[in-house]
Amino acid sequence: MTDSWVNSAEILGSDLPLELSGTGNRRALLMDALREAVRSGRLAPGTRLPPYRSLAADLGLARNTVADAYAELVAEGWLAARQGSGTRVAERAAPVTPVHRPRPPERAVRPVHDLVQGQPDPSVFPRTAWLASARRALAAAPDDAFGPGDPHGRPELRRALAGYLARVRGVRAAPDRVVLCSGVAHGLRLLAEVVGGPWAAEAYGLPFHRELLASHGVGTRPLGVDADGARVDGLTRRDRAVLLTPAHQFPTGGPLHPARRAAVVDWARATGGLVVEDDYDGEFRYDRQPVGAVQGLDPEHVVLVGSVSKSLSPALRIGWMVLPQRLVAPVVAAKGEREQFSSATEQLTLAEFIESGAYDRQVRRMRQRHRRRRDQLVAALHARAPHVRVTGIAAGLHAVVELPPGTERSAVRAAAWQGLAVEGLGDYLHPGAEHASRGPCASRAHRAGGIDAVRAAGPADASLVPHRDGLVVGYATPAESAYPEALDALCRSLPPAAPLATPPAATPASAPPPPPAAP
């Protein structure tokens, strides 16, 4: 009897799929099939193989044939066998990607350190307090909270927000002026649909907001930014609205000057325009008195938009708009008949969280934490890079590290080499302001002293923006244990101080003139 066998069908042997094909020695065919299964990755390292008796019965082979195949593959290093644990694919037998299969795309290497602005450290979310509020809120929730949603948002949260914003931000609004949304971006989408364009926007700001407005047919044009905030004297009657961050200009820092706050409200009254106030971090002030919302100056011409993204977590997806009375109905209509974005149970929980005082306690806790982080940043830069200047540090969750002209891109690349994620200030500049930032007036101002010089010179064109090099450092983002290493990576990424030029030796005034040259 010859030891040969022909079988081209895939047989499931105790959950072990093997394709046995060809003519020849049974043991050799089985060994080839097992090797190919390991090479292709179908049998991963550590996978336990079926007992040789079971596999032999499923494949119709002699038990000795399967046992011998297992033993030889163990000897070759493909398999490993231990008494009591069966036969497994050897850990060192790493699967090899077959040539005929496409290689999976390489994953982007995640940075080791993260100083990108925009969110608090997620590890400090108040889980225990939030869970307690959720239990109380659900226990007290009316039955209609579990029915179709109201596009205004839950009345419990609108009442809580109206009281909180009046107390903390100086907002003037009744609960019926508050419309809930999933965040500032959602609020801007609704306002773009209702108000139309064009809008004016600060020359430095979130590109995402400008792109979002553009995707809804609303173009933006830049307003210059200086030490007093946005140059609102550049607003025209053609502008339907202006998007501002008056409490803490994003990302350069600093509040909108009181005279400009009054001026932008006067513009809105005179033209029928709308001021859209992005109150993205209004609770976090460190070295100055809190600045009230512009909305308090004229509730009928200012929309205040905010969210819990900075104070609690962006994962909650809860934001709000405090609207002029004339815009409430159109915005609610634009949302649709049913609330589709914010969970009613999370709205109820946030309402209870605010009413119980837990929100105030969390804000105070985060304010202390952020201030300590900011002080660590300033101290590290003072010790290791005293030639750079840190600005925008009186408030917020980020700072701007100003750099020598022409060094921003190289600093961002150096940070990437250090495994640090951080953004350049130029990433936030409005595209329409780029040409102005390189104009003669802006260039002279930069050489003469940067943004302070522009403020003193008072350029006639309010869209002019001096070209500034810097890094936007989000000091609230890393975990506590990771923050020192992130600061170390930041300091290693900064350009060195420019060498001081050695002045030529001066001749003392009292020295006699040099003797005449000999003939």
C-alpha positions as CSV (number, residue, x, y, z in Angstrom):
1,M,0.0,0.0,0.0
2,T,1.5,3.3,-1.0
3,D,1.5,6.2,1.4
4,S,-0.1,8.7,-0.9
5,W,-3.3,10.8,-0.7
6,V,-5.2,13.4,-2.8
7,N,-7.6,16.0,-1.3
8,S,-8.2,19.6,-2.4
9,A,-11.1,20.5,-0.1
10,E,-10.8,22.8,2.9
11,I,-11.6,20.8,6.0
12,L,-12.5,22.2,9.4
13,G,-10.6,20.0,11.8
14,S,-11.7,21.0,15.3
15,D,-12.0,24.7,14.3
16,L,-8.7,24.5,12.5
17,P,-9.2,25.3,8.7
18,L,-6.5,23.6,6.6
19,E,-6.3,23.3,2.8
20,L,-4.7,20.0,1.9
21,S,-4.0,19.6,-1.8
22,G,-1.7,17.7,-4.1
23,T,-0.5,14.2,-4.2
24,G,2.2,12.8,-2.0
25,N,3.1,11.8,1.5
26,R,0.3,12.5,3.9
27,R,2.5,13.8,6.6
28,A,4.3,16.1,4.2
29,L,1.0,17.5,3.0
30,L,-0.2,18.2,6.5
31,M,3.1,19.8,7.5
32,D,3.0,22.1,4.4
33,A,-0.6,23.2,5.3
34,L,0.4,23.9,8.9
35,R,3.5,25.9,7.9
36,E,1.4,28.0,5.4
37,A,-1.2,28.7,8.0
38,V,1.5,30.0,10.4
39,R,3.2,32.0,7.6
40,S,0.0,33.7,6.5
41,G,-1.0,34.7,10.1
42,R,-4.1,32.5,10.1
43,L,-2.5,30.7,13.0
44,A,-1.2,33.4,15.3
45,P,1.6,32.8,17.8
46,G,0.3,31.1,20.9
47,T,-2.7,29.5,19.1
48,R,-3.5,26.1,20.6
49,L,-3.8,23.3,18.0
50,P,-6.4,20.5,18.3
51,P,-5.2,17.2,19.8
52,Y,-3.6,15.1,17.2
53,R,-6.3,12.4,17.7
54,S,-9.1,14.9,16.9
55,L,-7.3,16.3,13.9
56,A,-6.6,12.8,12.6
57,A,-10.2,11.9,12.9
58,D,-11.4,15.0,11.1
59,L,-8.9,14.7,8.3
60,G,-9.2,11.0,7.9
61,L,-5.5,10.4,8.7
62,A,-3.7,7.9,10.9
63,R,-3.1,9.2,14.4
64,N,0.6,8.5,14.0
65,T,0.8,10.6,10.8
66,V,-0.6,13.7,12.6
67,A,1.5,13.0,15.7
68,D,4.7,12.7,13.6
69,A,3.8,15.9,11.8
70,Y,3.4,17.8,15.1
71,A,6.7,16.4,16.4
72,E,8.6,17.4,13.3
73,L,7.2,20.9,13.3
74,V,8.1,21.2,17.0
75,A,11.6,20.2,16.1
76,E,11.7,22.8,13.3
77,G,10.5,25.6,15.6
78,W,7.1,26.1,14.1
79,L,5.2,24.7,17.0
80,A,5.8,24.3,20.7
81,A,4.6,21.5,22.9
82,R,4.5,21.3,26.7
83,Q,3.0,18.4,28.7
84,G,-0.4,19.4,30.0
85,S,-0.8,22.4,27.8
86,G,-1.0,20.8,24.4
87,T,0.6,21.9,21.2
88,R,0.7,25.6,20.2
89,V,2.1,27.8,17.5
90,A,5.5,28.9,18.7
91,E,5.7,32.5,19.9
92,R,8.9,33.1,17.9
93,A,7.2,31.9,14.7
94,A,6.0,35.4,13.7
95,P,3.5,35.4,10.8
96,V,4.9,36.7,7.5
97,T,2.7,38.8,5.3
98,P,2.2,37.0,1.9
99,V,3.5,38.8,-1.1
100,H,0.1,38.7,-2.9
101,R,-1.7,40.5,0.0
102,P,-1.5,44.3,0.2
103,R,0.3,45.6,3.2
104,P,-1.9,47.5,5.7
105,P,-1.4,51.2,5.7
106,E,1.1,52.4,8.3
107,R,-0.4,54.1,11.3
108,A,0.5,57.6,12.1
109,V,3.0,57.7,15.0
110,R,1.2,59.4,17.9
111,P,3.3,62.0,19.8
112,V,4.6,61.2,23.2
113,H,3.8,64.6,24.6
114,D,0.7,66.7,23.9
115,L,0.6,70.5,24.3
116,V,-2.0,71.2,21.7
117,Q,-4.6,73.6,23.0
118,G,-8.3,73.0,23.2
119,Q,-9.2,70.6,26.0
120,P,-8.6,70.0,29.6
121,D,-6.8,66.9,30.9
122,P,-9.6,64.2,30.6
123,S,-8.3,62.4,33.7
124,V,-9.7,65.2,35.9
125,F,-13.3,64.9,34.9
126,P,-15.4,64.8,38.1
127,R,-16.7,61.3,37.7
128,T,-17.9,60.8,41.3
129,A,-19.7,64.2,41.5
130,W,-21.2,63.8,38.0
131,L,-22.5,60.3,38.8
132,A,-24.1,61.6,42.0
133,S,-25.8,64.4,40.0
134,A,-26.9,61.9,37.3
135,R,-28.6,59.8,40.0
136,R,-30.4,62.7,41.6
137,A,-31.4,64.1,38.2
138,L,-32.8,60.9,36.9
139,A,-34.7,60.2,40.1
140,A,-36.4,63.6,39.9
141,A,-36.9,63.7,36.1
142,P,-40.4,64.2,34.8
143,D,-41.9,61.6,32.5
144,D,-41.7,64.0,29.5
145,A,-37.9,64.0,29.8
146,F,-37.9,60.5,28.2
147,G,-40.1,61.5,25.3
148,P,-39.4,63.4,22.1
149,G,-36.9,66.2,22.7
150,D,-37.7,69.9,22.7
151,P,-35.4,71.9,20.3
152,H,-35.1,74.6,22.9
153,G,-33.5,72.1,25.2
154,R,-34.6,70.9,28.6
155,P,-36.1,73.8,30.7
156,E,-34.3,72.6,33.8
157,L,-30.9,73.3,32.2
158,R,-32.0,76.6,30.6
159,R,-33.1,77.9,34.0
160,A,-29.8,76.7,35.6
161,L,-27.7,78.3,32.9
162,A,-29.6,81.6,32.9
163,G,-28.9,81.9,36.6
164,Y,-25.3,80.8,36.4
165,L,-24.4,83.0,33.4
166,A,-26.0,86.1,35.1
167,R,-24.1,85.5,38.3
168,V,-20.7,84.6,36.8
169,R,-20.5,86.3,33.4
170,G,-22.9,89.3,33.8
171,V,-25.3,87.9,31.1
172,R,-28.8,89.4,30.9
173,A,-31.2,86.7,29.8
174,A,-34.3,84.9,30.8
175,P,-34.4,81.1,30.3
176,D,-36.6,81.5,27.2
177,R,-33.6,83.3,25.5
178,V,-31.4,80.3,26.1
179,V,-31.3,77.6,23.3
180,L,-29.2,74.5,23.9
181,C,-27.0,73.0,21.2
182,S,-24.2,70.4,21.0
183,G,-21.4,73.0,21.2
184,V,-20.1,76.2,19.8
185,A,-19.7,74.7,16.4
186,H,-23.3,73.6,16.3
187,G,-24.4,77.1,17.4
188,L,-22.4,78.7,14.6
189,R,-24.0,76.5,12.0
190,L,-27.4,77.5,13.2
191,L,-26.5,81.2,13.2
192,A,-25.0,81.0,9.8
193,E,-28.2,79.5,8.5
194,V,-30.4,82.1,10.2
195,V,-28.3,85.3,9.8
196,G,-26.5,84.7,6.5
197,G,-23.3,86.5,5.5
198,P,-20.8,88.0,5.1
199,W,-19.2,88.0,8.6
200,A,-16.2,89.7,10.0
201,A,-13.8,87.6,12.2
202,E,-10.7,88.2,14.2
203,A,-7.6,87.7,12.1
204,Y,-6.4,85.2,14.6
205,G,-8.9,82.5,15.4
206,L,-9.9,78.9,15.0
207,P,-9.6,77.8,11.3
208,F,-12.3,75.3,12.0
209,H,-14.9,78.0,12.8
210,R,-14.0,79.9,9.6
211,E,-14.2,76.7,7.5
212,L,-17.5,75.8,9.2
213,L,-19.1,79.1,8.3
214,A,-17.7,78.9,4.7
215,S,-19.3,75.4,4.3
216,H,-22.7,77.1,5.1
217,G,-22.1,79.8,2.5
218,V,-20.9,82.5,4.9
219,G,-17.6,84.1,4.0
220,T,-15.5,85.8,6.6
221,R,-13.0,88.7,6.3
222,P,-10.3,89.4,8.9
223,L,-10.2,92.2,11.5
224,G,-6.8,93.1,12.7
225,V,-5.8,92.1,16.2
226,D,-3.5,94.0,18.5
227,A,-2.9,94.3,22.3
228,D,-6.4,95.7,22.8
229,G,-8.1,92.8,20.9
230,A,-9.9,93.0,17.6
231,R,-9.8,96.2,15.6
232,V,-13.5,96.7,15.5
233,D,-13.1,100.0,13.7
234,G,-12.8,97.9,10.6
235,L,-16.4,96.8,10.6
236,T,-18.7,98.0,7.8
237,R,-22.4,98.2,7.1
238,R,-22.0,95.3,4.7
239,D,-21.0,92.9,7.6
240,R,-24.0,90.9,8.8
241,A,-22.2,89.7,11.9
242,V,-18.8,89.7,13.6
243,L,-17.3,86.7,15.5
244,L,-15.3,87.8,18.5
245,T,-13.6,86.3,21.6
246,P,-13.7,89.4,23.7
247,A,-13.0,87.9,27.2
248,H,-9.7,86.3,26.0
249,Q,-8.8,86.8,22.4
250,F,-8.1,83.4,20.9
251,P,-5.3,82.5,20.6
252,T,-3.2,85.6,21.2
253,G,-4.7,86.4,24.6
254,G,-6.0,89.6,26.3
255,P,-9.5,91.0,26.7
256,L,-11.2,93.4,24.2
257,H,-10.6,97.0,25.3
258,P,-13.6,98.6,27.0
259,A,-13.7,101.3,24.3
260,R,-13.9,98.7,21.6
261,R,-16.5,96.7,23.5
262,A,-18.7,99.8,23.4
263,A,-17.8,100.5,19.8
264,V,-18.8,97.1,18.6
265,V,-22.2,97.4,20.3
266,D,-22.7,100.8,18.7
267,W,-21.9,99.3,15.3
268,A,-24.5,96.6,15.8
269,R,-27.1,99.1,16.9
270,A,-26.4,101.4,14.0
271,T,-26.3,98.8,11.3
272,G,-28.6,96.0,12.6
273,G,-25.6,93.7,12.7
274,L,-25.0,90.9,15.2
275,V,-22.1,90.4,17.6
276,V,-21.4,86.7,18.1
277,E,-19.5,86.4,21.4
278,D,-17.6,83.1,21.7
279,D,-17.2,82.8,25.5
280,Y,-14.9,79.7,25.2
281,D,-13.1,80.0,28.5
282,G,-14.8,82.8,30.4
283,E,-14.5,81.2,33.8
284,F,-10.7,80.9,33.9
285,R,-9.0,84.2,35.1
286,Y,-5.8,84.2,37.1
287,D,-4.1,87.6,37.4
288,R,-6.9,90.0,36.7
289,Q,-10.5,90.6,37.6
290,P,-13.1,88.7,35.7
291,V,-14.3,90.4,32.5
292,G,-18.1,90.3,32.0
293,A,-19.7,89.3,28.8
294,V,-20.3,91.9,26.0
295,Q,-23.8,90.5,25.9
296,G,-24.6,92.3,29.1
297,L,-24.2,95.6,27.2
298,D,-27.0,94.9,24.7
299,P,-28.8,91.6,24.8
300,E,-30.7,92.4,21.7
301,H,-27.6,92.8,19.5
302,V,-25.2,90.2,21.0
303,V,-25.4,86.4,20.9
304,L,-23.3,84.6,23.6
305,V,-22.3,81.1,22.7
306,G,-20.6,78.7,25.1
307,S,-20.1,75.1,26.1
308,V,-18.7,72.8,28.8
309,S,-15.8,71.7,26.6
310,K,-13.2,73.6,28.6
311,S,-14.8,73.5,32.0
312,L,-15.8,69.8,32.0
313,S,-15.2,67.8,28.9
314,P,-15.8,68.1,25.1
315,A,-17.2,64.6,25.2
316,L,-20.5,65.8,26.8
317,R,-21.5,67.7,23.7
318,I,-23.6,70.4,25.5
319,G,-23.5,74.0,24.5
320,W,-25.8,77.0,24.6
321,M,-26.7,80.2,22.8
322,V,-28.1,83.2,24.7
323,L,-30.1,84.9,21.9
324,P,-31.8,88.2,21.1
325,Q,-35.5,87.7,21.4
326,R,-36.0,88.1,17.6
327,L,-33.7,85.2,16.9
328,V,-35.1,82.6,19.2
329,A,-37.9,81.3,17.0
330,P,-35.7,81.2,13.8
331,V,-32.9,79.4,15.5
332,V,-35.3,76.9,17.1
333,A,-36.9,76.3,13.6
334,A,-33.5,75.8,12.1
335,K,-32.8,73.1,14.7
336,G,-35.9,71.2,13.7
337,E,-38.9,69.9,15.5
338,R,-37.0,67.5,17.8
339,E,-33.7,67.9,19.6
340,Q,-31.2,65.7,17.8
341,F,-27.8,66.6,19.3
342,S,-27.8,66.7,23.1
343,S,-29.0,63.9,25.4
344,A,-31.9,64.9,27.6
345,T,-30.4,62.9,30.5
346,E,-27.1,64.6,30.2
347,Q,-28.9,68.0,30.1
348,L,-30.7,67.1,33.3
349,T,-27.5,66.0,34.9
350,L,-25.7,69.2,34.0
351,A,-28.7,71.2,35.4
352,E,-28.4,69.4,38.7
353,F,-24.6,69.7,38.7
354,I,-24.9,73.5,38.4
355,E,-27.8,73.9,40.9
356,S,-26.0,71.7,43.5
357,G,-22.8,73.9,43.4
358,A,-20.7,71.0,42.0
359,Y,-20.0,73.0,38.8
360,D,-18.7,76.0,40.8
361,R,-16.5,73.7,42.8
362,Q,-15.1,72.0,39.7
363,V,-14.3,75.4,38.0
364,R,-12.5,76.6,41.2
365,R,-10.5,73.3,41.3
366,M,-9.6,73.6,37.6
367,R,-8.7,77.3,37.9
368,Q,-6.2,76.5,40.6
369,R,-4.8,73.6,38.6
370,H,-4.5,75.6,35.4
371,R,-2.8,78.5,37.2
372,R,-0.3,76.1,38.7
373,R,0.4,74.6,35.2
374,R,0.8,78.1,33.8
375,D,3.3,79.1,36.5
376,Q,5.3,75.9,35.8
377,L,5.4,76.8,32.1
378,V,6.6,80.4,32.8
379,A,9.2,79.2,35.3
380,A,10.6,76.5,32.9
381,L,10.9,79.0,30.0
382,H,12.5,81.7,32.3
383,A,15.1,79.2,33.5
384,R,15.9,77.5,30.2
385,A,14.8,79.9,27.4
386,P,14.9,83.4,28.9
387,H,15.2,84.9,25.4
388,V,11.6,84.0,24.5
389,R,8.5,85.9,25.7
390,V,5.3,84.3,27.0
391,T,2.0,86.2,26.5
392,G,-1.7,85.7,27.0
393,I,-1.2,84.1,30.4
394,A,-3.6,86.1,32.5
395,A,-6.4,83.8,31.6
396,G,-7.4,80.7,29.7
397,L,-5.9,77.2,29.2
398,H,-3.1,78.1,26.8
399,A,-0.3,80.6,26.3
400,V,1.7,82.0,23.4
401,V,5.4,81.5,23.3
402,E,6.7,84.3,21.1
403,L,9.7,83.4,18.9
404,P,12.3,85.3,16.9
405,P,11.1,86.1,13.4
406,G,11.3,83.2,10.9
407,T,11.7,80.4,13.5
408,E,8.2,79.2,14.0
409,R,8.1,76.4,11.4
410,S,11.5,75.1,12.5
411,A,10.4,75.1,16.1
412,V,7.3,73.1,15.2
413,R,9.5,70.6,13.3
414,A,11.9,70.4,16.2
415,A,9.0,69.7,18.6
416,A,7.9,66.8,16.3
417,W,11.4,65.4,16.5
418,Q,11.1,65.6,20.3
419,G,7.8,63.7,20.2
420,L,5.8,66.8,21.1
421,A,2.6,67.9,19.6
422,V,2.3,71.7,19.6
423,E,0.9,74.2,17.1
424,G,2.4,77.4,15.5
425,L,0.7,80.7,15.9
426,G,0.6,81.1,12.1
427,D,-1.8,78.1,11.9
428,Y,-4.5,80.4,13.3
429,L,-4.0,83.3,11.0
430,H,-6.9,84.1,8.7
431,P,-5.9,83.4,5.1
432,G,-7.2,86.9,4.1
433,A,-4.8,88.5,6.5
434,E,-1.6,86.7,5.3
435,H,-0.9,89.2,2.5
436,A,-1.5,92.1,4.8
437,S,0.8,90.6,7.5
438,R,3.7,90.8,5.0
439,G,2.9,94.3,3.8
440,P,5.3,97.3,4.3
441,C,3.4,98.7,7.2
442,A,3.3,95.4,9.1
443,S,6.9,94.6,8.3
444,R,8.1,98.0,9.7
445,A,6.0,97.5,12.8
446,H,7.4,94.0,13.4
447,R,11.0,95.2,13.1
448,A,10.2,98.1,15.4
449,G,8.7,96.0,18.1
450,G,5.9,93.8,17.0
451,I,2.3,94.1,18.0
452,D,2.9,96.9,20.5
453,A,4.4,99.0,17.8
454,V,1.4,98.5,15.5
455,R,-0.8,99.6,18.3
456,A,1.2,102.8,18.8
457,A,1.4,103.4,15.1
458,G,-2.3,102.9,14.6
459,P,-2.4,101.7,10.9
460,A,-5.3,103.0,8.9
461,D,-6.2,99.6,7.6
462,A,-7.8,97.6,10.5
463,S,-7.2,94.3,8.6
464,L,-3.4,94.7,8.8
465,V,-1.9,92.1,11.1
466,P,1.8,92.0,12.0
467,H,3.5,88.8,11.1
468,R,4.3,87.0,14.4
469,D,6.2,83.8,15.1
470,G,5.1,81.8,18.1
471,L,3.9,78.5,19.5
472,V,0.4,78.1,21.0
473,V,1.0,75.9,24.1
474,G,-2.0,74.2,25.7
475,Y,-0.8,73.7,29.3
476,A,-4.1,72.2,30.5
477,T,-3.9,69.2,28.2
478,P,-1.4,66.7,29.6
479,A,-1.9,64.4,32.5
480,E,-0.2,65.6,35.7
481,S,2.5,63.0,35.6
482,A,3.3,63.8,31.9
483,Y,3.4,67.6,32.2
484,P,7.1,68.0,33.4
485,E,8.4,65.9,30.5
486,A,6.2,67.8,28.0
487,L,7.7,71.1,29.3
488,D,11.2,69.6,28.9
489,A,10.5,68.6,25.3
490,L,9.1,72.1,24.7
491,C,12.3,73.8,26.0
492,R,14.5,71.5,23.9
493,S,12.4,72.5,20.8
494,L,12.9,76.3,21.1
495,P,15.4,78.1,18.9
496,P,18.6,79.3,20.7
497,A,19.1,82.9,21.6
498,A,20.6,85.0,18.8
499,P,24.3,85.7,19.4
500,L,24.9,89.3,20.4
501,A,26.9,91.3,17.9
502,T,30.3,92.5,19.3
503,P,30.5,96.2,18.7
504,P,33.8,97.6,17.4
505,A,36.2,99.0,20.0
506,A,35.5,102.7,20.5
507,T,38.4,105.2,20.6
508,P,38.3,107.0,24.0
509,A,37.4,110.7,23.6
510,S,40.5,111.7,25.4
511,A,42.9,109.7,23.3
512,P,45.2,111.8,21.0
513,P,44.7,111.5,17.3
514,P,46.9,108.9,15.5
515,P,50.2,110.1,14.1
516,P,50.4,110.9,10.4
517,A,51.6,108.1,8.2
518,A,55.3,108.1,7.4
519,P,56.1,109.3,3.9
